[in-house]
């Protein structure tokens, strides 16, 4: 056996022994753990996790692995169990990301208060506060970072739009209200549809007069489309804001998931 083979076997047995020691420290039972993940047995899971002493310094499972597995199995108990021992700044931020993915409302706020006392810049802390607000659909118009620039800018612009003006524009010119609300595709569709139905009505009124059978039949077809356009404009701001806030929340979740993997 040459020295390279000897070194390889030495490293292999050292690694194997280290992993074995770590598993013993964690008292890890993979079959039992799989059972806990599959069943909704919170008290049983909590009792099992209480046997894991995360404060032991030579536990080999890093925080990202713990939080990643926690998020993978949607298990908030493990993350809560680990959180008090995550005293390092990077660990706290990683747990913060995991808490967002698992939609744990109280944990990120506690972590932010701890991070406020750690060695972290105010700009980093503000970014974490923004991430937490974004998950609730809250956009601070006066101050936002460029992390999710496209979606946040659309939300801010839409929030500044007047619903009264949008509705009034749609009453005067169908589709114009949605152009005002930055919904160009829907606005174009509404304008074309109203023109297709409205122009024949206008022609019949000019040719036969307002009180004529042909004009009245055409008006019966036009009015529901016209009123639907006005009502659609009235509710479109709320619907679009809801969609954009959901999109922003998904972007935040994707960002936090990416941070756990890298």
Secondary structure, DSSP 4 states (H G I P E B T S, - for coil): --HHHHHHHHHHHHHHHHHHHHHHHHT--HHHHHHHHHS--HHHHHHHHTT--TT-TT----HHHHHHHHHHTT-HHHHHHHHTT--SHHHHHHHHHHHHHTT-HHHHHHHHHHHTTSS--HHHHHHHHHHHHHHTT---TT---STTHHHHHHHHHHHTS-HHHHHHHHHHSTTHHHHHTT-HHHHHHHHHHHHHHHHHHHHHHHHH-SSSHHHHHHHHHHHHHHHHHHHHHHHHHHHHHHHHHHHHHHHHHHHHHHHHH-
